[in-house]
Amino acid sequence: MVSFNTFAYAAFAAVASAQWTNSSSSELPSSSESFIISSSSSSAAESTPYITGYIGEEGSPVFEIVVPGSLGPWTGVEVSGSNDDTAYVFDSVDIAISDETVSAGTTTDDTFAGAYFNAILNEDDLIFLIYATATGGNPYSISATLSVSTADQKLVKRAVTTYDLSFTIEDDASSISSAPVTSTTTEEDISTTVVTITSCSDDKCTETPVTTGVTVITKTEGGVPTEYTTYCPLSAILNFSAEIISLRASLCLN
């Protein structure tokens, strides 16, 4: 006959075995699932890259892309973007860790790019500072694609997380650059004229006729023409370009 104690022990062992089996058979979460489960909504927001923009002290648009160090450790952070065809051009990109500039990116008039491949502290931020010059009124919009590369320690492979960011500055820039100024220089054919040079010495003055070359140079900047008429010896005109003559006209008789 089976005793009550023997029955109770067998029942306890069966329950313990079932609990262990359920626990060990459950699937382990992936790294991304683990991040979602273990992170609260507030900490997740603090670990998300973001973009902002404002009118800087110089009166021109400035954009900042902030990448929290808590996203690391990473093997690289890369970003590129455009001005969304709004009225400004990119000037430069500074790459900073918190308040210290450590590198620089590249720009064209309507695109920018930057990259950083070193680790930073969890409490620091990697910041891409994008400086621009307004060419017209607001708005000033920017779109960017940010890629954060990390090394998956379990799978020993590279994982890339991509973020699409955008921002629009609604304030008007106080400093607006005009369209690029074009400059053209034209030179008329060399002609000659006779000028009278008066030289004085010992209370006597002597007039001497001299044949000189006459060149009229028209320089146009921003649609405004300016004419320079130079009277120089023919040898000097032949030896200098029109641009140099216009700059050195003061050395000759005007």
ZABAKE-79319 format. One record per residue (C-alpha): residue number from 1; chain; x, y, z. Coordinates in pm, 1 decimal. Example, Ala and Ser with C-alpha at 12.3 -4.5 7.8 and 13.67 -1.06 7.14 Angstrom:
BEGIN
SITE     k   c          X          Y          Z
SITE     1   A     1230.0     -450.0      780.0
SITE     2   A     1367.0     -106.0      714.0
***
This chain:
BEGIN
SITE     k   c          X          Y          Z
SITE     1   A        0.0        0.0        0.0
SITE     2   A      138.7      340.3     -100.6
SITE     3   A      172.7      581.3      191.1
SITE     4   A       34.9      936.9      185.2
SITE     5   A      387.9     1081.7      211.9
SITE     6   A      504.5      886.4      -93.5
SITE     7   A      207.8     1012.4     -297.0
SITE     8   A      264.0     1373.5     -190.5
SITE     9   A      634.6     1358.7     -285.5
SITE    10   A      552.8     1216.5     -629.1
SITE    11   A      295.0     1492.8     -693.2
SITE    12   A      539.9     1766.0     -588.6
SITE    13   A      808.4     1625.6     -819.2
SITE    14   A      567.9     1618.0    -1114.6
SITE    15   A      467.8     1982.2    -1063.4
SITE    16   A      830.6     2093.1    -1029.7
SITE    17   A      921.5     1899.0    -1343.7
SITE    18   A      638.4     2064.1    -1541.1
SITE    19   A      741.9     2413.7    -1429.5
SITE    20   A     1106.6     2356.5    -1528.4
SITE    21   A     1002.4     2214.9    -1864.8
SITE    22   A      781.7     2518.8    -1945.6
SITE    23   A     1056.4     2760.8    -1850.9
SITE    24   A     1335.0     2592.0    -2044.4
SITE    25   A     1127.0     2531.6    -2356.0
SITE    26   A     1025.0     2898.5    -2401.7
SITE    27   A     1210.3     3069.8    -2689.7
SITE    28   A     1476.7     3326.4    -2605.8
SITE    29   A     1390.9     3674.0    -2735.5
SITE    30   A     1599.9     3824.3    -3011.9
SITE    31   A     1821.3     4126.1    -2936.1
SITE    32   A     1563.8     4370.1    -3078.5
SITE    33   A     1280.6     4209.7    -2886.0
SITE    34   A     1491.0     4216.7    -2570.0
SITE    35   A     1549.6     4593.0    -2616.0
SITE    36   A     1177.4     4659.2    -2654.0
SITE    37   A     1085.8     4451.8    -2351.1
SITE    38   A     1357.2     4580.2    -2120.3
SITE    39   A     1323.9     4950.1    -2209.6
SITE    40   A     1049.1     5173.6    -2078.6
SITE    41   A      888.9     5423.6    -2314.7
SITE    42   A     1078.9     5715.8    -2157.1
SITE    43   A     1422.7     5553.6    -2180.7
SITE    44   A     1352.7     5445.6    -2537.7
SITE    45   A     1274.7     5805.3    -2631.8
SITE    46   A     1602.1     5921.3    -2473.1
SITE    47   A     1790.6     5667.7    -2687.3
SITE    48   A     1635.7     5777.4    -3018.6
SITE    49   A     1824.7     6009.6    -3257.1
SITE    50   A     1646.8     6332.7    -3340.1
SITE    51   A     1687.1     6645.1    -3553.0
SITE    52   A     1613.9     7007.5    -3470.6
SITE    53   A     1676.5     7346.0    -3629.0
SITE    54   A     1678.2     7717.3    -3556.8
SITE    55   A     1798.7     8053.8    -3686.4
SITE    56   A     2152.9     8098.6    -3555.1
SITE    57   A     2330.3     8404.7    -3419.3
SITE    58   A     2441.1     8501.7    -3769.7
SITE    59   A     2079.4     8507.3    -3884.9
SITE    60   A     2110.8     8189.6    -4092.3
SITE    61   A     1958.5     7840.2    -4059.8
SITE    62   A     2134.5     7587.1    -3836.1
SITE    63   A     2032.1     7222.2    -3800.9
SITE    64   A     2142.3     6969.2    -3538.5
SITE    65   A     2121.6     6590.5    -3560.1
SITE    66   A     2172.0     6438.2    -3214.3
SITE    67   A     2269.2     6072.1    -3165.0
SITE    68   A     2265.8     5960.2    -2798.1
SITE    69   A     2571.3     5764.3    -2686.4
SITE    70   A     2336.2     5518.0    -2516.5
SITE    71   A     2266.1     5373.2    -2863.0
SITE    72   A     2619.4     5233.8    -2861.4
SITE    73   A     2857.0     5081.7    -2854.7
SITE    74   A     2855.8     5133.7    -3229.5
SITE    75   A     3108.2     5073.7    -3503.1
SITE    76   A     2998.4     5374.5    -3705.9
SITE    77   A     2738.4     5647.4    -3750.4
SITE    78   A     2671.1     5789.4    -4097.7
SITE    79   A     2430.0     6058.0    -4211.3
SITE    80   A     2338.1     6228.0    -4538.6
SITE    81   A     2057.6     6452.9    -4650.8
SITE    82   A     1925.8     6741.9    -4858.9
SITE    83   A     1756.8     7080.6    -4829.3
SITE    84   A     1427.3     6960.2    -4982.3
SITE    85   A     1459.5     7229.4    -5250.7
SITE    86   A     1389.7     7506.8    -4999.1
SITE    87   A     1559.1     7847.3    -5007.3
SITE    88   A     1900.1     7789.3    -4853.9
SITE    89   A     2236.9     7632.7    -4933.4
SITE    90   A     2457.7     7423.4    -4707.6
SITE    91   A     2783.5     7579.5    -4588.6
SITE    92   A     2954.1     7327.1    -4360.2
SITE    93   A     2907.3     7033.4    -4123.0
SITE    94   A     3076.4     7010.7    -3781.7
SITE    95   A     3081.1     6677.9    -3597.5
SITE    96   A     3094.1     6718.0    -3219.7
SITE    97   A     3086.1     6506.3    -2906.5
SITE    98   A     2868.4     6707.4    -2671.5
SITE    99   A     3038.5     7051.7    -2689.0
SITE   100   A     3370.7     6953.1    -2849.9
SITE   101   A     3415.8     6950.6    -3228.7
SITE   102   A     3604.6     6638.0    -3336.6
SITE   103   A     3559.6     6619.9    -3714.1
SITE   104   A     3383.0     6768.2    -4016.2
SITE   105   A     3148.4     6655.3    -4289.5
SITE   106   A     3106.7     6757.1    -4652.1
SITE   107   A     2851.8     6970.9    -4836.6
SITE   108   A     2732.0     7081.1    -5175.8
SITE   109   A     2476.8     7359.3    -5218.6
SITE   110   A     2182.4     7124.2    -5164.1
SITE   111   A     2327.3     6810.7    -4996.8
SITE   112   A     2539.8     6722.1    -4693.7
SITE   113   A     2707.9     6413.8    -4546.5
SITE   114   A     2903.2     6315.3    -4236.7
SITE   115   A     3034.2     6006.9    -4058.2
SITE   116   A     3195.1     5912.4    -3726.4
SITE   117   A     3350.8     5572.9    -3653.8
SITE   118   A     3469.2     5596.3    -3292.4
SITE   119   A     3289.2     5496.9    -2973.7
SITE   120   A     3168.3     5759.6    -2725.5
SITE   121   A     3053.4     5745.5    -2363.4
SITE   122   A     2693.0     5650.4    -2292.1
SITE   123   A     2625.9     5988.2    -2130.6
SITE   124   A     2761.2     6185.1    -2429.0
SITE   125   A     2585.9     6282.3    -2751.7
SITE   126   A     2722.8     6269.0    -3104.6
SITE   127   A     2604.0     6585.2    -3278.0
SITE   128   A     2609.4     6678.0    -3646.2
SITE   129   A     2592.4     7059.7    -3668.8
SITE   130   A     2481.4     7167.2    -4016.4
SITE   131   A     2531.0     7533.5    -4107.8
SITE   132   A     2352.0     7697.6    -4399.3
SITE   133   A     2292.6     8030.6    -4572.1
SITE   134   A     1940.9     8139.8    -4661.6
SITE   135   A     1881.4     8249.5    -5021.0
SITE   136   A     1516.2     8338.4    -4971.7
SITE   137   A     1230.7     8338.4    -4724.8
SITE   138   A     1109.1     8058.1    -4499.1
SITE   139   A     1039.4     7770.2    -4462.8
SITE   140   A     1378.9     7597.2    -4447.3
SITE   141   A     1338.5     7218.7    -4453.8
SITE   142   A     1587.8     6934.7    -4422.0
SITE   143   A     1560.7     6559.0    -4471.7
SITE   144   A     1826.3     6316.2    -4350.3
SITE   145   A     1895.6     5943.8    -4338.2
SITE   146   A     2095.6     5829.6    -4034.4
SITE   147   A     2255.4     5483.8    -4010.8
SITE   148   A     2393.6     5342.5    -3685.5
SITE   149   A     2608.6     5029.6    -3723.5
SITE   150   A     2657.8     4799.3    -3425.3
SITE   151   A     2830.3     4464.0    -3377.8
SITE   152   A     2597.0     4182.0    -3272.0
SITE   153   A     2798.3     4004.2    -3002.3
SITE   154   A     2594.0     3682.5    -3021.3
SITE   155   A     2582.5     3643.6    -3397.3
SITE   156   A     2919.2     3814.8    -3459.8
SITE   157   A     2782.8     4020.0    -3745.1
SITE   158   A     2720.4     4384.4    -3829.3
SITE   159   A     2372.6     4520.8    -3765.5
SITE   160   A     2255.4     4851.5    -3913.9
SITE   161   A     1965.3     5055.9    -3782.0
SITE   162   A     1837.3     5331.8    -4010.5
SITE   163   A     1644.5     5643.1    -3909.1
SITE   164   A     1465.1     5884.3    -4143.4
SITE   165   A     1468.3     6233.8    -3995.6
SITE   166   A     1322.5     6565.3    -4109.0
SITE   167   A     1268.5     6913.7    -3971.7
SITE   168   A     1136.9     7250.2    -4092.0
SITE   169   A     1237.1     7592.3    -3960.5
SITE   170   A      935.5     7820.3    -3985.5
SITE   171   A     1114.6     8137.1    -3871.4
SITE   172   A     1249.7     8372.9    -4134.7
SITE   173   A     1624.5     8417.1    -4162.7
SITE   174   A     1746.5     8768.2    -4085.6
SITE   175   A     2044.9     8722.0    -4315.3
SITE   176   A     1958.1     8631.3    -4674.1
SITE   177   A     2224.6     8597.7    -4940.6
SITE   178   A     2152.0     8715.2    -5292.4
SITE   179   A     2209.8     8494.3    -5593.0
SITE   180   A     2575.4     8426.6    -5674.0
SITE   181   A     2739.8     8735.6    -5826.6
SITE   182   A     2880.4     8685.0    -6173.7
SITE   183   A     3163.7     8896.8    -6303.4
SITE   184   A     3256.2     8957.5    -6665.9
SITE   185   A     3530.9     9170.7    -6815.6
SITE   186   A     3544.5     9296.0    -7173.1
SITE   187   A     3825.4     9484.2    -7339.0
SITE   188   A     3804.4     9706.1    -7644.1
SITE   189   A     4071.1     9700.3    -7913.0
SITE   190   A     4380.4     9900.7    -7833.8
SITE   191   A     4389.0    10243.6    -7994.9
SITE   192   A     4638.5    10525.4    -7966.2
SITE   193   A     4623.4    10884.6    -7870.6
SITE   194   A     4869.1    11163.9    -7808.0
SITE   195   A     4888.5    11304.4    -7460.2
SITE   196   A     5096.5    11595.9    -7344.9
SITE   197   A     5319.2    11534.0    -7045.9
SITE   198   A     5428.3    11845.0    -6860.9
SITE   199   A     5746.2    11821.0    -6654.6
SITE   200   A     5874.5    12108.2    -6441.1
SITE   201   A     6219.4    12171.6    -6299.2
SITE   202   A     6404.0    12478.1    -6178.2
SITE   203   A     6092.0    12692.8    -6217.0
SITE   204   A     6060.7    12583.8    -6582.2
SITE   205   A     5798.3    12357.1    -6732.1
SITE   206   A     5835.8    12161.8    -7052.7
SITE   207   A     5549.6    12000.8    -7247.5
SITE   208   A     5628.2    11679.8    -7431.7
SITE   209   A     5378.9    11502.4    -7662.2
SITE   210   A     5371.8    11124.3    -7607.3
SITE   211   A     5184.8    10864.3    -7807.4
SITE   212   A     5011.6    10619.7    -7572.9
SITE   213   A     4780.5    10327.1    -7598.3
SITE   214   A     4419.4    10370.2    -7495.2
SITE   215   A     4227.3    10075.0    -7359.0
SITE   216   A     3868.2    10080.5    -7234.3
SITE   217   A     3783.7     9790.7    -7002.9
SITE   218   A     3427.3     9724.3    -6893.3
SITE   219   A     3380.5     9510.1    -6584.1
SITE   220   A     3027.7     9396.2    -6493.7
SITE   221   A     2943.7     9266.6    -6145.9
SITE   222   A     2591.1     9186.1    -6039.8
SITE   223   A     2459.2     9351.2    -6355.4
SITE   224   A     2636.5     9681.4    -6281.8
SITE   225   A     2894.3     9781.9    -6548.5
SITE   226   A     3203.8     9985.4    -6462.5
SITE   227   A     3435.9    10127.1    -6727.5
SITE   228   A     3809.0    10171.7    -6680.7
SITE   229   A     3997.7    10382.9    -6936.9
SITE   230   A     4373.8    10345.6    -6917.5
SITE   231   A     4646.1    10544.6    -7090.1
SITE   232   A     4969.3    10349.7    -7078.3
SITE   233   A     5272.0    10297.5    -7297.4
SITE   234   A     5199.4    10049.3    -7572.7
SITE   235   A     5459.8     9807.2    -7436.9
SITE   236   A     5279.9     9799.1    -7100.9
SITE   237   A     4944.0     9724.0    -7265.5
SITE   238   A     5091.6     9438.5    -7460.8
SITE   239   A     5251.4     9288.3    -7153.0
SITE   240   A     4952.0     9288.7    -6918.0
SITE   241   A     4609.4     9132.9    -6932.8
SITE   242   A     4296.1     9344.0    -6919.2
SITE   243   A     4235.3     9241.4    -6558.6
SITE   244   A     4580.8     9353.4    -6447.0
SITE   245   A     4558.4     9679.4    -6640.8
SITE   246   A     4232.0     9767.3    -6465.1
SITE   247   A     4393.3     9707.3    -6128.0
SITE   248   A     4704.2     9907.1    -6210.9
SITE   249   A     4544.5    10193.9    -6397.7
SITE   250   A     4641.0    10426.2    -6114.5
SITE   251   A     5005.7    10382.6    -6212.9
SITE   252   A     4934.7    10542.9    -6547.2
SITE   253   A     4787.3    10875.3    -6650.9
SITE   254   A     4407.6    10878.7    -6614.0
***
